[in-house]
Amino acid sequence: MSALADHDYSHINVTPLTGIMGAEIDGVDLTSGLSDAVVAEIEQAFADHCVIIFRNQYLEPEDQKRFTRLFGEFGVEPYVKTMPEHPEVIEVIKEATEIGVKNFGGNWHSDWSFQEAPPRATILHAKEVPPFGGDTMFANMYMAFETLSRGMQRMLEGMRVVHSARRPYGVDNKLFGTAKRAMTIINTEEAHAELSHPAVRTVPQTGRKALFINPVYSIRFEDMTEAESRPILDFLNAHSTRAEFTCRVRWQPGTLTMWDNRCVQHNAMNDYDGFRRRLHRTTVAGARPSL
């Protein structure tokens, strides 16, 4: 089974990570000014592979912000305190002393899917990583949709899913627990708001349809109760993250990974207790999902 597009690149080197998704890109220095031709090829690799990885990129926050702006405006970052001097950047950090503490991003999800216009892309740059563990898993939501039965596809294409931030960021949140954390999580009544999106969305650059649900923010189907929705959502969440639909990124200092939130879920592994992990995260603003 392969879902990779086949394009030629003249300005960058692209090495697929798996036969399903993900690619490493070299031959480019992200701290330097990138030509329009290079940016166009990065965009093509992004469309082809959904997750793209750049190694040995030692960026300051201003460098990462400049790279992010090549692909659009910054996304809005709710419920998590950003860096004071860089409000577009979240410092994703877990200290060595945070033993047994839930990590940020440690569930399968698509970033901020509860927003009216969720991010098009997330860009994560590794500053400090543990000697082992702390990888990030990615799941291909194109494949999740395309491998469903035609009957299930037809049903889902006519449905909408209600998303909310209440589980991790609501006033009664239990996801992150009460332990002291290096990151500041903001729990608020605003997180209980609900907004619906199509269960299946089309990515304009590829014309492909992707399943757009996730276990953190997808609460229920529109016009259905949570109890009625749960069996279908549980099936779709398990189906979406089957091993054959995934790739795994092992972080190194200087690794920058960019992924497409419209057709990718991700999950940060929490298997490095006793070690520090610190990354800088930016997002590219997206458009409201449509079928």
N, C-alpha and C positions, 0 to 999 in steps of 0.2 A: 504494500500500500504506500503510495507516494502522492503528496499534494503540492510538490514544489514546482513553481514556474521555472522556465528556462530562458534566461536573458543573458546577453553578453555585457560585460562591463569593461570600459576602457580606462577608467581613472581610479578604480578601487579593486582590491582583491577580495572576493567573496567565497568563503568556504562553508558549505552547509554543515550544520551541527548534527542534524538527523535527517531522515527522509521525509519527515512530516513538517518540521518547523525549526526555526533558529538558524543563524549563520554568524560566523565571525568575519569581521571586516578588517583588513589591514591595508597599509599603503596610504594612510591618511593621518595627519596630526591635527587633532581637534582644537589645539590651542592656537593654531594659525588661521588666517583668513581662508575660508573654503570657497573655491570658485563655484559659479552656478552649475557647471557641468558635474562637479563632484557632489554637490548637494542633490542634484537630480538623480544621480546614480544611487546615493544613499536612500533617497525616497523610493527608488525602484526596488532596492534590496529589502527595504522595510515592507513594501507591498508583497514582495515575493515570499518573504520568510517570517513575517509577523514579529519576530524577536531578532534583534541584531546586537552583536557584542563587539566592542572595541577594547583591545587590551593595551596596557602601558600608556594610558592617557592620564597625565598628572595635572588635573585641572583645579584651579581656584574657583570659588563660587561664581565669580564674574565670567570666567571661561564657560562654565556649564550653562549659565543664563544666556550667554551669547549664542551658544550652540542650540539651546532650546528654541530661541526666537527664530532660528532659521526655518522652523517648521510651523510657526504660528504664534499666536498670543499665549501668554501664560494662563494655565487653568487656575481656578479658585480653590484654595486649600482650607476646608472647614474643619473644625473640631480638633485640630492638632496645632499646637503652637509652632510657628515657623521661626527661623533664625532672625533675631532682632534686626540685624543689619542687612538681611536678605529676606524680605517677606515672601518672596517667591519660592524659597527653598525650605524644605523640611529636613532637619537632621535626624535621620533614622538611626537610633543608637540604643544599644543594650549594653550596660556596663557589666564587667566581670562579677561584680557583687550582686547582680540581680539573679540570684539562683532561684529556679522554679517560677520565675515571672513570665507571664505571657508576652511573647514578642509582638511587635507591630507588624502587621501584614501576615501573621501566622495562621491564616485560614484561606482556602480557595476563595477568590473574589476577583471582581473587576473594579478598578478604582472608581470610587464616588459614583456608582451607577444610580444612586438616588438623586443626583442632580438633574435638572432639566436638560442640560447639555453636558453629559459626562466627558471627561478628558479623552481626547483623541489618542494621546500617547503619554506614557510615563518614561522618564529618564532617570536612571539611578546610577550614581558614581561611587565606587568603593574607595573609602579613605583608610579604614583599618578593618582587617578581617581576622577571624580566629584561625588557628593553625589547621583546623578541620571543622567541618560542619558549616552551617549558615548558608547553604546553597539556596537558590530560588528555583522552584518548579514552575513551568508554564504549560498551559493546556490550550489546544487549538480548537476554538469554538466553531470554525468553519467545518472541521471534521466531525465535531459533535453533532452538528445539524445534518450534514450530508450523509452520515451513516445511519440515521434514523429511518424507520420504515416510511414509505410514501404516505401512508395513512396518518402517522404521527406528525409528519411534516405539514400535511394539509391542515390538521387540527391546530397546530401551533401557529401557523401563519395567520390564523384568524383570531389569535388571542393576544391579550396584553397582560403584563406582569406589573404588580405594584411593588415599588422599591421604597425602602426607608432606611435611615441611619440609626434607628432606635436601638438595635441590638448592641452595637459597640459603643454608641455615643449618647444614648438616651439617659434620662435621669435615674433609671433603675438598672443601668448597665451592670452586667456581671462578667462580660467577656474579658476585660483587662484586670479584673480583681481590684484589690485595695492596696497592694504592696507599693512601696515607694519606687518610682520609676525615674529614669533619666529624661524621658520624654514627657511633655505635659499634654495629657488628653483632656479635652474640654467636653464635659457632659452637660447637656442642656435640653430643655423642653423642645427647642427647635428641631432636634434630631428626630422627633416623633412624627414629623410631617411625612406624608405619603405622596408619591408621584408615579404614574404608570408609563411604561414604555412597551413597544412591541416585543413579544417573546422572541421574534426573529427579526434581525435587522440586516440591511444590505450595506456593505462598505462601498462607497462610491468609486474608489480607486481600482477596485478589483471586480465589482459587480457580483461578488459572491455573497451568499447569505450565511449569517452566523447566528447561532443560538445566543440569546442575550439574557441569561439568568445566572445567578450565583448564590451560594448558600448563606452569605453574610447579609446582603442587602435585599434579596428577592423575598418578599414576605408572603405573597399569595397571587393568584390570578385575579384580574379585575372581575368583579361581579361574582366572586366565589369566596367562601370562607377559608381561613388558614387550614382548618381541618380537612376540607374538601381538596384543597390545593396540595397538601403535604405529600401524598403518595406520588403524584406526578412530578413535583419538584424534586423529591428525593431520588426518583428514578433518573431524572435528567441530570441532576448534580453528580450522581455516581457514574452515569454514562459519559459525561463530559470529561471526566478526569481519568478515564481509562489509560493505562500505561502507554498504549500505542498511539495516543493522541498528545503525548507530552514530550518536553525536552527539559533539561536541567542545566543551570548555569552555575559553575563553580567560580566563586569570586576570588580575585587577587587584588592587592592594592593597585589602583589605577585602572581597574576594569570599569567600563561604562556600558550599561545595557539599556536599550530602548525597546519598548514593546507597544503593540497596538491594543489598547483597551477595548476597541470595538469588536475584536475577534479573538481575544486572549484572556484567560484567567491566569492568576499567579498565586503562589503560596510560598512564603518564606519559611524555611526549615528552622526549628527552634531546638537544635541539637548541639549547642556549644556552651552550655552553662560553665561559668568560671572564666570565660574569655570575653574580651570586648569586641564589639562589631559596630562600625560607624560608617554610614553612607549618606550621601546628599541626594535628595530627590526633588525633581521638578516635574511639572506636567505641561502638556500642550493642550490648549482649549479645543474642545470638540463641538459638534453640532448635535441637535436633538436627533435621537435615533429614529429612523423611518424604515418601513418595509420596502 
